[in-house]
Amino acid sequence: MSQVVATAERVVAAPAEQVRAALADYEGARRRVLPEQFSDYRVEAGGQGAGTRVHWRFAATSKRVRDQLVTVTEPTADSLVESDENSSMVTTWTVLPADAGVSTVRVRTTWIGAGGIGGFFERTFAPKGLRRVYDQLLERLDAELASR
């Protein structure tokens, strides 16, 4: 078994503070920007940043659906960390100012993958699929912030 890593990045046309606030808003903005792979979304505690617990089902494929219960921490002023209580999956969102009124959003997800041939395929294909999902989410986040 080895660690699997999926990453995505996008420049968003909004100030870093506004982007961070939207990402930390699990009751509102986050719910609205999730692509179709996320379902059964519900906030179980909190709703704003650190201390939030949120549940969702993530359909990596039509046959591979993860039931996730995520706890949110904010270890630094520019990051949110979502740790899944049901698996080894950890997602880190980082927002950095780029230019005036523009930010760079980076997302990095890691988990302990399967061993053997199944693990080979997981390490090869899962990061690409997850990157496509994150690209959609970040595109929707950019549109959400542009509409404000």
N, C-alpha and C positions, 0 to 999 in steps of 0.2 A: 504494500500500500504506500502511496506517495501523495504529496500535496498537489492538488489541482488549482490552477489560478486562472481567473477570467478578469479582464480589464476592459474599460471603455473610457473615453474622454471626449468632452465637447466644450467648445467656447460658447458661453451663453451671454446674450446681450442684456445683462442686468448686473447691478452692483453685487459684490460678494455677500454683503449683509442680507440683501433681499433673497438671493439664491439659498443661502444657509437657512434663512427663516422658512422658505418654502419646503426645503427638504426635511426640516424638523417638524413641519406641520402635518402630522400623521392623521389628524381629523379632517383636514381640508385638502390642501394642495397635493399632498402625496397620494391620497385616494384618487384624485382627479387625473393624475398623470400616469397612473399604472396602465400598461398595455394589457391586452386580452389574456395573456398568459397567467395573470393574477386573478384569483377569484376568492370568494368566501372571506373577503377582507373585513376585519373588525378590530377596533382598538379595545383592548381589554383593561388597560390602565394608562393613566397619563394622557398623552395625545400630542404633547409639545416637547420634543427633544428628549434629553436624558430622563430615564425612568419610565419611558413609554414601553408598554408591552403590546404587541400587535400580532394578530394571527392572519395568515393567508395561505391559500393553496397555490402553488406554483407549478404550472404545467410545462415542464421542459420539453416534452413531446406529448402526443396524445395518450401514450401508454405510461409515461414516467411523470407522475405528479407527486410533488413533495408537500407535505403538511408542515408548515413552518410556524413556530411561535417564537417571535423575535423580541429580544430585550435590547433597548437602545441606551448607549452611553455616549458621552461627549468628552473624550480624553484630552482634546485640544480645542481651541476656539474655532479652528477651521475644519473640524472633522466630526462626523457621526459614525458610530460603529454599531452595526446590527448583528447580534449573536443569536443564532438559532438554537433554542433549547432542545430541539429534537434531533440535532445532527452536529457535525463539526463545522458547519458553514458559518463563516464570518464575512460580512460585507462592510467595507470602509468607504465612506463618501468623503471626499476632500474638496473644498471650495477655496480657490485662490484668486485674488484680484489679478486681472491681466492688464487691461488698459482702463482708461476712465469709463466707468459704467459697464465694463465687460469683465466676465469671470471665466475661469477654467474650472470645470467640474470633472473630477476623476472618481471612478468607482472601481474598486478592486475586491473581488470575492475569492475566498480560498476555502477549501475543504479537503478532507482526507478521502482520496478516491479508492476505488476497488483495486485489488491486486489482479495479477494474471492478464489474460487477453482482454477481459472486460475492462480492466483498468487502463490498458493501452488505448482502447477505443474511447473511454471516458476522457482521458487526458487529451486525446486528439480532437474530439468533436464537441464535447460539452462547452469548453471555453468559447468556441466560435458561436454556438447557439446562444449562450448567455450574453455574449457581446451584442448580438443582434437585438436581443430583448432590451438591453441597457441603452443601445442606440435609439430605440423607439421611445423609451422612457425619457431620455435626455432631450430628444426632439420635442416631446410633449411638454416637458418642463420649460423649455425655451419659449414655446408658444404660450403656455400659461402665464409666464412672467411678462411677455410682450403685450398681453391683453390687459394688464393692470394699468 
